[in-house]
């Protein structure tokens, strides 16, 4: 009888989930239930799924409204009707169109107009599929209206939005948040009626007992509505079924592409039985599982990318596949790495393997557009942004009118509950209630759906600023119904590779023809590259430059590709959290330890990682071989840990079976739960081995470029947003590699950085107050009419204000003139007034007056502080501007000599990581540059971290003990102090002049 029910996907309006709505229906003996969220279908599929499980007949529809003003409710009679409703809603959402008060004619959906709206609009004719909704509240007025004459059109429309008073209060708060007003200012017209609750079915029937025909009409309408989606384990994928339009042709094409790929991929290796058997095994299973078109679509996407010259990396569990390798979807050879086939695909797995295809951030948009143009029924995958603890407390604080200071205290949880007033307690109470509810719809990081049926068969779509239709459900619901995403992602690492090659092409054109960036096999065996890895000289290189990764590489003494593959996964939080990172390092350095400490079964399962779980597929191996779970059950375990699996009950059953099976095999509980804790600690953070291998491939490509083309590579790193560190540090690294660094130059620089030989000219991008239009004018004029000859020549050719020109002069952009910048500033001020117009070009060059300008001088120290002001960093060593010179010259090179002793050392702060111990106390890890330009690392344990604080960028003096852990040297700080810079000489001179002038006047 309930044809108008809302969940919290009626965003900032509803207050309960679709599951809680069904539980409410169960409690009230309701056997038919309609979900009709306001202009939203996010909960539709899961509502149908869960209703089937609970034995409740689901009906789905949409409550069409303009804001909160109801227009009509649409109910789907069948799946086609649901698609009609989704088409209608999507058209209005895409074009931000107002919904008319009269519904269109639907073929397979019916429409219910609210009683109040029928009266307001004086509607007096109704089509066959149109009805009038009557609530218990409307029954008092019904006998006194003409609406009673439409007996066969009247149905029960008792809206359900709340369970209780608390839900209603939460609803009012959500409405205030949505309107960005104080709760006290919330208009009643913005709220739902407080009576929108579910009554026990007998009470509802009793309320309508005088109008049996309304109940009969409602029963008849509900009986005519039937919706079905297949959520069974053996459901078929709903992705595009065929690539060429014919399944047999698809299979033939896939086999042809694999045969073509064999000699391309294995040109240096004999194609033996192992390779051919693996290929046949995969092809048979891909065909059997119906994943042929999925592989071919991914092949089509990467083939187009290669034709366009776009760089990409294929990652995910699909990297375990030889078919993916032969199709160039990935660059990872599963035979070389002995990648576990069952992580890629198995008969128990209904979903296809994951392919995460990374493109350069510059190219992803073009690839997304290609996919939308190339295939039918394409949409982006949606996601929900939920209310988080701090955010919701801040929103509620504003709604209740609390001052910012009090809101900050509540957000930071720096309070005693006993000291909070009534309003603050309400904020905390309702913050906990709203936490986790969806706030608004957004876009999945890279998921794209390519479906056989139109996407509106499953969901309405909205149109975010990105400009592509986007589903109103997320990836978990998509997988539930058999929709599997294509992940088209972006990263800056690939753009760095791409741009490095472009820079080499103009800076060293004779070199570019000899570079094959895809010949990773050559890079893996290059002693220079492997030496860089072993010594952790990896600044700027993809995934291996962070302090934690540099530390791990040193501890593991990694000097080859396979070692880097392992390190890429060991660094992940899952391995570290379980304590197995340390155990792995110990066993790596002493293989005998593995034989002594590892369980024989674990060691036999994972010999190459010394019996330690490192990769995602290790979870499957352990569950299958150690605990005798089937591969299907093992995959449930893996997915449950990744957070992508929704059924916690099923996960719990598998966990119980894991324990029971182990006990039956005679394992002791201590061992069982130790292994289980290791499995559980992965918690979605571990990489599939193929994923780690893909990362390692990209790492080797960047290491090759840094090893042989360091200047070009560092320029590309800077131009693509750097990486783990700030731009200042990458500029320092380029200098350490031998480059000569120049500040921005009128005749040499562009918006980004550029290189001429070994000379790097910084880009205008670092001048924070320089306007983009000024840069555009400079580059256009220089490109069209040649370099500038002098300041006068520049002023004749470029329209610029005195403020903008001053920035360029002060940063030494006119250094090529050989004229002191102070003299240039005088000349600029005498030539331009502050009111110089930039809008109209000069018809003639101005006649320039010649002024006698006194001889002026600029010092290096002044320049350093000007650079600090305009760019945020200096081009000289920061040690040059210390108020007191360092009392010693200790650096990284001295750490070994001080091992086990205390050292006094100075360092310029590069980065600091704040972390917390298991007890929740703060500690710090800091990376610094010493006086010689080399990097060293420090650690501040909790007692020291509580006493000393890093206060931003600058030079710190440390006193601490040099320690070694597995050969990695660092300093355990005992005390530290930030060092002062000299007073800014530009202003110090002004103060001196002012004092001298005052003295003369006396």
Secondary structure by P-SEA (a helix, b strand, c coil): cccbbbcccccccccccaaaaaaaaaaacccbbbbbccccccaaaaaaaaaaaacbbbbbbbbccccccccbbbbbccaaaaaaaaaaaaaaaaacccccccccccccbbbbbcaaaaaaaccccccccbbbbbcccccccccccccccccccbbbbcccccccaaaaaaaaaaaaaaacccccccccccccccccccccaaaaaaaacccaaaaaaaaaaaaabbbbbbccccccccccccccccaaaaaaaaaaaaaaacccccccccccaaaaaaaaaaaaaaaaacaaaaaaaaaaaaaaaaaacbbbbbbccccccaaaaaaccccccccccccccccccccccccccccccccccccaaaaaaaaaacccbbbbbbbbbcccaaaaaaaaaaaacccaaaaaaaaacccccccccaaaaaaaaaaaaacccccbbbbccbbbbbccccccccbbbbbcccccbbbcccaaaaaaacbbbbbbbbbaaaaaaaaaaaaaacccccccccccccaaaaaaacaaaaaaaaacccccccccccaaaaaaaaaaccccaaaaaaaaaaacaaaaaaaaaaaaaaaaacaaaaaacccaaaaaacccccccccccaaaaaaaaccccccaaaaaaaaaaaacccccaaaaaaaaaaaaaaaaaacccaaaaaaaaaaaaacccccccaaaaaaaaaaaaaaaaaaaccaaaaaaaaaaaccccccaaaaaaaaaaabbbbbccccccccccccccccbbbbcccccccccaaaaaaaaaaaaaccccccaaaaaacccccaaaaaaaaaacccccccccaaaaaaaaaaacccccccccccccccbbbbbbccbbbbcaaaaaaaaaaaccccccccccccccccccccccccccccccbbbbbccccccccccccccccccccccccccccbbbbbbbcaaaaaccccccbbbbbbbbbbbbcccbbbbcccbbbbbbcccccaaaaaaaaaaaaaaaac
